[in-house]
Amino acid sequence: MKSSIVIGAGMVGLSTAWHLQEHGVEVTVIDQGGVAAGSSWGNAGWLTPGMTMPLADTSVWTYGPGSLVNPNAPLHVPFRPDPKLWEFFARFVSHGTQKAWDRTMSALTPIDRVALDAFDELTGNGVDAWTREGPFVVGFEKEKQVGGFIEELKHVAAHGQEVPLERLSDPRSLVPQLSDSLEAVYRLDGQRFIEPGPFVRALGDAVRERGATFAFGLPVTSVEVAGKPTVTTAHGQRYTADSVVIATGAWLPRLARRFGVRTLVEAGRGYSFTVASEPPIEYPVYFPSRRIACTPYQGRFRIAGTMEFRGPDEPLQAGRIDSIIRTSRGLFTGLDLDARENEWVGSRPVTPDGLPLIGATNTPGVFVAGGHGMWGIVLGPATGRFLAEQMLTGRVAPEIVPFNPLR
Ligand SMILES: Cc1cc2nc3c(=O)[nH]c(=O)nc-3n(C[C@H](O)[C@H](O)[C@H](O)COP(=O)(O)OP(=O)(O)OC[C@H]3O[C@@H](n4cnc5c(N)ncnc54)[C@H](O)[C@@H]3O)c2cc1C
């Protein structure tokens, strides 16, 4: 295989492009926008394999139908007649059992364990960006919320990852802006974070410097295979190569479905914004029961949260940002939440079973990489490594066997 077209210039597509180049493949990257035009931009940037766990857990049952239509709930499904969305959601909720959680966690653990190493591989070989150690500060408004989180981490540890968690007696020495009404605060070690937009941009720069052709502003409308795969864009350009990788995030089913990829992928949209913090906050902060994830970003503090099931092209819903602000007011002091910048919505590519789709389709030469849901940043580089290996050698690494896109 000498040439490949990667559709999608997010973390997953660009990591795959980089690894294809490692194997000597000539790569063309096509995106309807540009580098990190999708959910790889304004996300929380957490490289937390120890928290890369199934999204559907037993708590999905406690949300109840009322909170699904409540715009302030952390998980929001607008009530509309969309049979595909409700089918997705029924399947998603059916995975909210301990048994399904364990099955998914055991499938994710092998790739979780190599995730950070895959970042070091990129930054040690020309990707000009940093990854930074935590600690991650984990806060709870009520003591009774702690047990569920600790229980989850125990399960992660039982599956084979180290997740050192320690209670803090003086959490404000790490993050002075934490509200003193929090009843319990912990530190989680062994995890890292990045500034996702700048990291993916640096990855894009490396891929381009290594000789890739970038074709941006071009929505791909079809992938045809008659002999070699050919990709056609909305503006009529056609690109042909020995292989195609569909890495289009929450848009993945539009191109991948006809190649036998039947797993539903829905846009689980999350929102973020940044605020100033004085002194600057140095560590990521997580509030598990509020599903709020915060990260230092370019001298400011990014606050991210919510999961809203709407189409990936729908406009930002200001009400979701309001809901994050209302929640955050009780968690911090001294942050001016009204002086926000970088308001952003992005679409997590969510699958009902919580597993990504990585590998060959039913058509020779056509591959997919996506569906990582909450964890496409931390798992992106390892995804690229294993997919490129499969494409070039035919070997399917055990780490990606459970992610067969034809399951
Ligand atoms: C609020 C929030 C916080 C998050 N926090 C974290 C975190 O802390 N850690 C973590 O690991 N993950 C996190 N995630 C999830 C992570 O952002 C995603 O899983 C990841 O970005 C998916 O990467 P991707 O490359 O698959 O998709 P994307 O980044 O969405 O890239 C897909 C690309 O495909 C392009 N595209 C789509 N269709 C077409 C087409 N037809 N033609 C051409 N181009 C097309 C798009 O323009 C886009 O650039 C978060 C997500 C959100 C929303």
PDBQT file of the ligand as one rigid body, heavy atoms in Angstrom, charges set to zero:
ROOT
HETATM    1  C1  LIG A 501     -16.859  18.894  25.997  1.00  0.00    +0.000 C 
HETATM    2  C2  LIG A 501     -15.998  17.725  25.586  1.00  0.00    +0.000 A 
HETATM    3  C3  LIG A 501     -14.964  17.319  26.406  1.00  0.00    +0.000 A 
HETATM    4  C4  LIG A 501     -14.164  16.231  26.037  1.00  0.00    +0.000 A 
HETATM    5  N1  LIG A 501     -13.099  15.915  26.802  1.00  0.00    +0.000 NA
HETATM    6  C5  LIG A 501     -12.269  14.892  26.432  1.00  0.00    +0.000 A 
HETATM    7  C6  LIG A 501     -11.109  14.589  27.188  1.00  0.00    +0.000 A 
HETATM    8  O1  LIG A 501     -10.838  15.235  28.188  1.00  0.00    +0.000 OA
HETATM    9  N2  LIG A 501     -10.331  13.540  26.790  1.00  0.00    +0.000 N 
HETATM   10  C7  LIG A 501     -10.643  12.787  25.698  1.00  0.00    +0.000 A 
HETATM   11  O2  LIG A 501      -9.949  11.817  25.407  1.00  0.00    +0.000 OA
HETATM   12  N3  LIG A 501     -11.725  13.088  24.923  1.00  0.00    +0.000 NA
HETATM   13  C8  LIG A 501     -12.535  14.121  25.267  1.00  0.00    +0.000 A 
HETATM   14  N4  LIG A 501     -13.636  14.427  24.526  1.00  0.00    +0.000 N 
HETATM   15  C9  LIG A 501     -13.955  13.572  23.357  1.00  0.00    +0.000 C 
HETATM   16  C10 LIG A 501     -13.070  13.909  22.184  1.00  0.00    +0.000 C 
HETATM   17  O3  LIG A 501     -13.137  15.294  21.950  1.00  0.00    +0.000 OA
HETATM   18  C11 LIG A 501     -13.528  13.138  20.940  1.00  0.00    +0.000 C 
HETATM   19  O4  LIG A 501     -13.696  11.774  21.236  1.00  0.00    +0.000 OA
HETATM   20  C12 LIG A 501     -12.452  13.255  19.855  1.00  0.00    +0.000 C 
HETATM   21  O5  LIG A 501     -12.152  14.602  19.611  1.00  0.00    +0.000 OA
HETATM   22  C13 LIG A 501     -12.911  12.566  18.575  1.00  0.00    +0.000 C 
HETATM   23  O6  LIG A 501     -11.911  12.776  17.609  1.00  0.00    +0.000 OA
HETATM   24  P1  LIG A 501     -12.173  12.416  16.079  1.00  0.00    +0.000 P 
HETATM   25  O7  LIG A 501     -10.919  12.728  15.365  1.00  0.00    +0.000 OA
HETATM   26  O8  LIG A 501     -12.731  11.042  16.000  1.00  0.00    +0.000 OA
HETATM   27  O9  LIG A 501     -13.371  13.384  15.655  1.00  0.00    +0.000 OA
HETATM   28  P2  LIG A 501     -13.371  14.943  15.344  1.00  0.00    +0.000 P 
HETATM   29  O10 LIG A 501     -12.356  15.678  16.111  1.00  0.00    +0.000 OA
HETATM   30  O11 LIG A 501     -14.779  15.407  15.470  1.00  0.00    +0.000 OA
HETATM   31  O12 LIG A 501     -12.889  15.015  13.841  1.00  0.00    +0.000 OA
HETATM   32  C14 LIG A 501     -13.700  14.604  12.775  1.00  0.00    +0.000 C 
HETATM   33  C15 LIG A 501     -13.331  15.470  11.585  1.00  0.00    +0.000 C 
HETATM   34  O13 LIG A 501     -14.001  14.968  10.441  1.00  0.00    +0.000 OA
HETATM   35  C16 LIG A 501     -14.395  16.051   9.649  1.00  0.00    +0.000 C 
HETATM   36  N5  LIG A 501     -15.494  15.582   8.789  1.00  0.00    +0.000 N 
HETATM   37  C17 LIG A 501     -16.682  15.064   9.185  1.00  0.00    +0.000 A 
HETATM   38  N6  LIG A 501     -17.405  14.690   8.123  1.00  0.00    +0.000 NA
HETATM   39  C18 LIG A 501     -16.672  14.981   7.028  1.00  0.00    +0.000 A 
HETATM   40  C19 LIG A 501     -16.888  14.814   5.629  1.00  0.00    +0.000 A 
HETATM   41  N7  LIG A 501     -17.998  14.267   5.128  1.00  0.00    +0.000 N 
HETATM   42  N8  LIG A 501     -15.919  15.251   4.787  1.00  0.00    +0.000 NA
HETATM   43  C20 LIG A 501     -14.773  15.790   5.259  1.00  0.00    +0.000 A 
HETATM   44  N9  LIG A 501     -14.517  15.965   6.576  1.00  0.00    +0.000 NA
HETATM   45  C21 LIG A 501     -15.450  15.551   7.459  1.00  0.00    +0.000 A 
HETATM   46  C22 LIG A 501     -14.784  17.115  10.647  1.00  0.00    +0.000 C 
HETATM   47  O14 LIG A 501     -14.718  18.419  10.078  1.00  0.00    +0.000 OA
HETATM   48  C23 LIG A 501     -13.761  16.911  11.744  1.00  0.00    +0.000 C 
HETATM   49  O15 LIG A 501     -12.639  17.760  11.587  1.00  0.00    +0.000 OA
HETATM   50  C24 LIG A 501     -14.445  15.517  24.838  1.00  0.00    +0.000 A 
HETATM   51  C25 LIG A 501     -15.479  15.950  24.011  1.00  0.00    +0.000 A 
HETATM   52  C26 LIG A 501     -16.245  17.047  24.359  1.00  0.00    +0.000 A 
HETATM   53  C27 LIG A 501     -17.321  17.500  23.435  1.00  0.00    +0.000 C 
ENDROOT
TORSDOF 0
